[in-house]
Amino acid sequence: MEWQEHYRSRLVSPAEAVSHVKSGDIVAIPIFGPTTLPPALWDRRDSLRDVTLRLLAPSTDPGWLKPGAEQHFNIEYEVYIGDFGRFVMDEKRATYLPNLFSLGFKPWDERPDFKQKADVVFVTVSPPNKHGYVHFGAHNWTKRDYVRRTPLVIAEVDPTLIDVFGDVHVHVSELDYIVEYSPPAFTRENFEALVAPLPPDRAAGFRALLDEISVSRLAPLAGVIGAVSPQDVRNFFGLVEPPEYAKTIAGYLETLIPDRCTLQIGTGEPGRMMPNLGVLDNKHDLGLHTELGSPGYGRLVEGGVITGKYKTLHPNKAVAAAWSGCDDKDLEIIDSNPKFELYEPSHVLSFRTLSQLDNYVTINNAIAVDLLGQVNSESVFGGRMINGNGGQPELAMAGSFSRGGRSIILLPSTALGGSVSRVVAQHEQGAMITVVRHFVDYVVTEYGIASLMGKNHRQRAEELISVAHPDFRAELRAQAQSLWWP
């Protein structure tokens, strides 16, 4: 059968596509999922029971995140929770699947009796090329891994996806049902429809944005407006002056990045601010091997700062699992540009892959660090989970193990307007440790650089107290004395 015939034979409406979901199924909807399929599945709720939705950072809700849908849908977050769906975790109506990107599919592939495989996956794909292959656009993530393993694949074709390079394609013969969708032109009316259901203060913040940028410039964010804050969007477009603490951290970080190294930068704050704060501008022949993007990557590749010339794996290419996190100017540069390549996160973040990178400098963010160097990037106030592990565990370890590499954690010294120290003697009961102390090399705050590798518990405590906010150092020192000195 020619691929065009297969494509036509599998082309259905959203309602027909989701009619193949059965009670008891696990349905995976990776990040930046389809537009038409979730509402169609929600419309079928009365005919379904006990469907588990495996979500990665959802940005819209057809109804299943709200109370009352539990008899039809169970919510399970994978890897990232995100702002939009966090309230479901807070209300204990959702659970979390602590997969690593590198290990998430290991039980699928190696354990025939594994029962938690997804039965159905919803993905967004590009139109097929002349050979019948589609890709997943800038937001690649786990989609191909799911398509290759899931019994029922339902794809929504979106012609607005940017063209990308790398090992990202699947053939249309791997898609079981296909729905075509062309996003309408993004107008003020579309914008109002998206912000109207939001809390009044957040909706007002988005409306105020239109005094600073055109509504058309917001089009790439249309699918995630519910999942981000107006402040996030201002940061995305470079409309906000970075805080002073971030500028100071940038100055310290610059001293830790050698020429010709290969970099990874986490997309949280303050890490995502670093490229546009000039940390890399005076470096030479950097490489990029990263989980996802940060604003400024496109400019740095185009400007010859990131060349990949000395990379020991994927030389001369900027490599990621997704370009999510890059700004609109970066995405214009990345579109149809073979200097940028995407691969599945099971490749990008595999230890087999990362072990091949020499001079690998990994830069990640933290919510809090204790005086032994244990990093919490997932929870606050003890066990309240607000995010997920993402690729941080693998990347922090990779920087530490890499020949010539470094593992760096960034964080401001305080939270809640300076009333709480982020450098703590011990994490609160229930706090989630994202990176164990063995793989934390440097910790950077606006008060300096703490160097931890090769140091004992007392020396680590002294290093970390030196980069804590001065208002908390005496208390931290007293706590350290009681914990680790006679």
C-alpha positions in Angstrom: 0.0 0.0 0.0 1.3 3.5 -0.9 1.7 5.7 2.1 -0.8 8.2 0.6 -3.5 5.4 0.6 -2.7 4.5 4.2 -2.9 8.1 5.2 -6.3 8.6 3.5 -7.7 5.3 5.0 -6.8 6.4 8.5 -8.1 9.9 8.3 -11.0 10.3 10.7 -12.8 12.9 12.8 -11.7 13.6 16.4 -14.8 11.8 17.7 -14.2 8.7 15.6 -10.5 8.7 16.6 -11.2 8.7 20.4 -14.0 6.2 20.1 -11.3 3.5 20.1 -10.3 4.4 23.7 -11.8 1.8 26.2 -12.6 1.8 29.9 -9.5 0.8 31.8 -7.0 2.1 29.2 -4.0 4.2 30.0 -3.9 7.2 27.6 -0.6 9.1 27.3 -0.8 12.7 26.3 2.8 14.1 26.2 3.6 17.8 26.6 2.2 20.1 23.8 -0.4 17.6 22.9 -3.2 17.7 20.3 -5.9 20.4 20.4 -8.9 18.4 19.1 -8.5 15.0 20.8 -8.7 15.8 24.5 -12.1 17.6 24.2 -13.4 14.8 22.1 -12.3 12.2 24.7 -13.9 14.3 27.5 -17.2 14.3 25.5 -17.1 10.5 25.8 -16.7 10.5 29.5 -20.1 9.0 30.3 -19.2 5.9 28.4 -15.8 5.4 30.1 -14.7 4.3 33.5 -11.2 4.2 35.1 -9.3 5.6 32.2 -5.8 6.7 33.4 -4.5 9.9 31.7 -0.7 10.0 31.8 0.0 13.7 31.4 3.3 15.6 30.9 2.8 19.3 31.9 -0.7 19.8 30.6 -1.7 23.3 29.5 -5.4 22.9 28.9 -8.2 21.1 30.6 -11.4 19.8 28.8 -12.8 19.0 32.3 -10.9 16.0 33.7 -8.7 18.1 36.0 -11.7 19.4 37.9 -13.3 17.6 40.9 -16.0 15.2 39.9 -14.3 13.5 37.0 -12.6 10.8 39.1 -15.0 7.9 38.2 -14.1 8.4 34.5 -10.5 9.6 34.6 -7.5 9.1 36.8 -4.8 11.7 36.6 -1.1 10.6 36.6 1.6 13.2 35.9 4.9 12.0 34.3 8.3 13.8 34.6 6.8 17.4 34.9 3.7 18.6 36.6 3.7 22.3 35.5 1.8 25.2 36.9 -1.5 24.6 35.2 -2.3 21.2 36.7 -0.5 21.6 40.1 -3.8 22.1 42.0 -4.8 18.5 41.2 -1.7 17.3 43.0 -2.3 19.7 45.9 -5.8 18.3 46.3 -4.4 14.7 46.2 -6.6 13.8 43.2 -3.5 13.0 41.0 -0.4 10.9 41.4 3.1 11.2 40.0 5.2 8.8 38.0 8.8 9.5 38.9 10.3 8.3 35.6 13.6 9.4 34.4 13.7 10.3 30.8 16.5 7.8 30.4 14.7 4.9 32.2 11.0 5.6 31.6 10.7 2.9 28.9 13.0 0.4 30.4 10.3 -1.8 31.9 8.3 -1.6 28.7 11.2 -3.0 26.7 12.7 -5.5 29.2 9.8 -6.8 31.3 7.1 -8.7 29.4 4.8 -8.8 32.5 4.9 -5.0 33.0 1.3 -3.8 33.4 1.7 0.0 33.2 2.3 0.5 29.5 0.1 3.0 27.8 -2.6 1.6 25.6 -3.2 4.8 23.6 -1.1 7.8 22.9 -2.2 11.2 21.5 0.5 13.2 19.6 0.8 16.2 17.3 2.7 15.7 14.1 3.7 17.6 11.0 2.2 16.9 7.6 4.0 14.0 5.9 6.9 14.7 3.6 7.1 13.2 0.1 8.3 9.9 1.5 5.5 9.7 4.1 7.4 10.6 7.2 6.2 13.0 9.9 7.9 14.6 12.9 6.9 16.3 16.1 8.1 19.8 15.6 10.1 21.8 18.1 8.5 20.1 21.1 9.7 16.6 20.3 10.0 15.2 23.9 8.9 11.5 24.4 6.5 11.4 21.5 8.4 9.1 19.2 9.3 6.8 22.1 5.6 6.5 22.8 4.6 6.0 19.1 7.1 3.2 18.7 5.7 1.3 21.7 2.0 2.1 22.2 -0.6 -0.2 20.6 -2.9 2.6 19.5 -1.5 5.8 18.1 -3.8 8.7 17.4 -2.1 11.7 15.7 -3.3 15.2 15.0 -1.6 16.7 12.0 -0.7 20.4 12.5 0.8 22.2 9.5 2.1 25.1 11.6 4.8 23.0 13.3 8.3 24.2 12.4 10.6 22.0 10.4 13.3 20.2 12.5 16.2 18.0 11.9 17.5 15.0 13.8 16.3 11.4 14.5 12.7 12.5 15.0 10.7 11.0 12.2 8.0 8.2 12.1 6.3 6.9 9.0 2.6 7.4 8.6 2.2 3.6 8.6 3.0 3.8 12.3 -0.1 6.0 12.9 -3.4 4.2 13.5 -5.8 7.1 13.2 -5.1 10.6 11.9 -7.0 13.8 12.5 -6.2 16.9 10.5 -6.2 20.3 12.2 -5.3 23.8 11.0 -5.1 26.3 13.8 -7.1 29.4 13.0 -5.3 32.8 12.7 -4.7 34.0 16.2 -6.8 37.1 16.8 -7.8 39.2 19.7 -11.0 37.2 19.9 -9.0 33.9 20.2 -6.9 35.5 22.8 -9.9 36.6 24.9 -11.4 33.1 24.6 -8.2 31.7 26.1 -7.8 34.1 29.0 -11.5 34.4 29.9 -11.6 31.2 32.0 -8.4 32.2 33.9 -8.4 33.7 37.4 -9.2 37.5 37.2 -5.7 38.6 38.2 -4.0 36.3 35.7 -6.4 37.3 32.9 -5.8 41.0 33.7 -2.1 40.4 33.5 -2.4 38.8 30.1 -4.6 41.6 28.8 -2.0 44.1 30.0 0.6 42.3 27.8 -1.1 43.5 24.7 0.1 47.0 25.5 3.6 45.7 25.0 3.4 43.2 22.2 1.0 42.4 19.4 -1.5 39.6 19.7 0.0 37.8 16.7 3.3 37.5 18.5 1.5 35.5 21.2 0.3 32.9 18.7 3.1 30.4 19.4 2.0 30.4 23.1 -1.7 29.9 22.3 -1.7 26.3 23.4 0.0 27.0 26.7 -1.4 30.3 27.9 -3.3 28.5 30.6 -0.2 26.8 31.9 2.1 29.9 32.2 1.9 33.2 34.0 2.0 36.7 32.4 5.4 37.1 34.1 6.6 33.9 32.4 5.5 35.3 29.1 7.2 38.6 29.7 10.4 36.7 30.5 9.9 34.6 27.4 9.9 37.7 25.2 12.6 39.5 27.1 10.2 42.2 28.4 11.5 42.1 32.0 14.7 43.3 33.3 16.4 40.3 35.0 16.6 40.6 38.8 19.9 41.8 40.3 20.5 38.4 41.9 20.5 36.8 38.5 23.0 39.3 37.1 25.3 38.6 40.0 25.0 34.8 39.6 25.7 35.2 35.9 29.0 36.9 36.8 30.1 34.0 39.0 28.9 31.4 36.5 30.9 32.9 33.7 34.1 32.0 35.5 33.1 28.3 35.6 32.5 27.9 31.9 35.7 27.2 29.8 36.0 27.6 26.1 35.3 24.6 24.0 33.1 22.9 26.6 29.7 21.4 25.9 26.8 22.9 27.8 23.4 22.0 29.2 21.3 24.7 30.9 18.1 23.9 32.8 15.0 25.9 31.7 14.0 27.0 35.2 15.1 30.2 36.9 17.7 31.5 37.1 19.3 29.2 34.6 17.1 30.2 31.6 18.2 33.8 32.1 21.9 33.0 31.7 22.3 33.0 27.9 20.7 36.4 27.5 22.7 37.8 30.4 25.9 37.5 28.4 27.4 34.6 30.3 28.4 32.9 27.0 29.0 35.9 24.7 32.8 35.9 25.1 33.3 32.2 25.0 34.6 30.3 22.0 33.5 27.1 20.2 31.0 26.0 22.8 28.9 22.8 22.2 25.3 22.3 23.2 23.8 19.0 24.3 20.7 19.8 26.4 17.4 18.5 27.5 15.5 21.5 26.2 16.0 25.1 25.2 16.6 28.5 26.8 16.1 32.0 25.3 19.2 33.0 23.4 20.4 29.6 22.1 19.5 30.4 18.5 21.3 33.7 18.6 24.4 32.0 20.1 24.5 29.4 17.3 23.9 31.9 14.6 26.5 34.2 16.1 29.2 31.5 16.1 29.5 31.2 19.9 28.0 27.7 19.9 29.7 25.8 17.1 30.0 22.2 18.5 33.4 22.1 16.8 35.0 20.3 19.8 32.1 18.1 20.9 33.0 14.4 21.4 29.5 13.4 20.3 27.3 14.9 17.6 30.0 17.3 16.6 29.0 20.6 14.9 25.4 20.2 15.9 23.3 21.8 18.7 21.4 18.8 20.2 18.3 18.7 22.4 15.3 16.6 23.2 13.0 19.6 22.5 13.5 23.3 21.8 10.7 24.1 24.3 12.0 27.1 26.3 13.6 28.9 23.4 12.0 32.2 22.5 10.2 33.1 19.3 13.4 34.6 17.8 15.3 31.4 18.5 12.6 29.3 16.9 12.8 31.4 13.8 16.5 30.5 13.6 15.9 26.8 14.4 13.2 26.4 11.8 14.6 24.3 8.9 18.2 24.8 10.2 20.3 21.6 10.1 22.7 23.0 12.7 20.0 22.1 15.2 19.1 18.5 15.8 16.5 16.8 18.0 16.6 13.2 19.4 14.4 11.3 21.8 15.2 12.1 25.5 15.9 8.4 26.0 18.9 9.0 23.8 19.8 12.6 24.8 19.7 11.8 28.5 20.8 8.2 28.5 24.0 7.5 30.5 25.3 5.6 27.5 25.0 8.8 25.5 26.1 11.3 28.2 29.2 9.2 29.1 30.6 10.0 25.6 30.7 13.8 26.3 34.0 15.2 27.5 34.2 18.7 29.1 30.5 18.6 29.7 29.3 21.4 31.9 25.7 20.9 33.2 23.9 23.9 34.8 20.6 23.3 36.7 18.4 25.1 39.2 17.2 24.3 42.7 14.5 25.2 45.1 16.8 24.5 48.0 20.1 23.0 48.9 21.1 21.6 52.3 24.5 21.9 53.9 25.6 18.5 52.6 24.8 19.5 49.0 21.6 17.6 48.6 19.4 19.3 46.0 15.6 19.7 46.1 14.1 20.9 42.8 10.6 19.5 43.2 8.9 20.3 46.4 8.2 23.1 48.9 7.1 23.2 52.5 8.2 19.7 52.9 6.3 17.3 50.6 4.2 19.7 48.5 5.3 18.7 45.0 5.2 21.6 42.6 7.3 20.3 39.7 9.1 17.1 38.8 12.6 15.7 38.3 12.8 16.3 34.5 16.3 15.4 33.3 18.1 17.0 36.2 19.2 13.7 37.9 20.9 12.4 34.8 22.5 15.7 33.8 23.9 16.5 37.2 25.5 13.1 37.3 26.8 13.5 33.8 28.5 16.8 34.5 30.3 15.2 37.5 31.4 12.1 35.7 32.4 13.8 32.4 36.2 14.0 31.8 36.9 17.7 32.3 33.2 18.3 33.2 31.4 20.1 36.0 28.0 19.9 37.6 26.6 23.3 38.6 23.5 24.2 40.6 22.1 27.7 40.6 19.7 29.3 43.0 19.0 32.7 44.6 19.9 32.6 48.3 16.4 33.4 49.6 12.7 33.0 48.8 9.5 34.7 49.8 10.9 38.2 49.7 14.0 37.4 51.6 12.2 35.8 54.6 13.3 32.2 53.9 16.8 30.9 53.2 17.2 28.5 50.2 20.4 27.2 51.7 19.1 25.0 54.6 20.8 23.0 57.3 18.5 20.0 56.6 15.6 19.7 54.2 12.2 19.6 55.7 10.5 16.3 56.4 9.0 15.0 53.1 11.2 17.2 50.8 12.1 15.4 47.6 15.8 15.0 46.8 16.3 15.5 43.1 20.2 15.2 43.1 22.0 13.4 45.8 25.0 15.1 47.4 27.6 12.9 45.6 26.9 14.5 42.2 26.8 18.2 43.2 30.0 19.9 42.2 29.4 23.6 42.5 26.5 25.6 44.0 26.2 29.3 42.9 24.2 32.0 44.5 24.5 35.8 44.3 26.9 35.5 47.2 29.5 33.4 45.4 30.5 29.9 44.4 30.5 26.9 46.8 32.9 24.1 45.6 31.8 20.8 47.0 33.5 18.0 45.1 36.1 16.1 47.2 35.1 17.8 50.5 33.8 16.3 53.7 30.5 17.1 55.4 32.0 19.9 57.5 33.8 21.5 54.6 30.7 21.3 52.5 28.7 23.0 55.2 31.3 25.8 55.5 31.3 26.3 51.7 27.5 26.5 51.5 27.2 28.8 54.5 29.6 31.2 52.7 27.1 31.5 49.8 24.0 31.8 51.9 22.4 35.1 52.5 24.3 36.9 55.4 21.1 37.2 57.4 20.9 33.4 57.8 24.6 32.5 58.2 24.8 32.6 61.9 21.8 30.4 62.3 23.1 28.0 59.7 26.5 27.9 61.4 24.9 27.0 64.7 22.8 24.3 63.2 25.8 22.9 61.4 27.8 22.8 64.6 25.1 20.8 66.3 24.9 18.4 63.4 28.5 17.7 62.4 30.8 18.9 65.2 31.1 17.5 68.8 
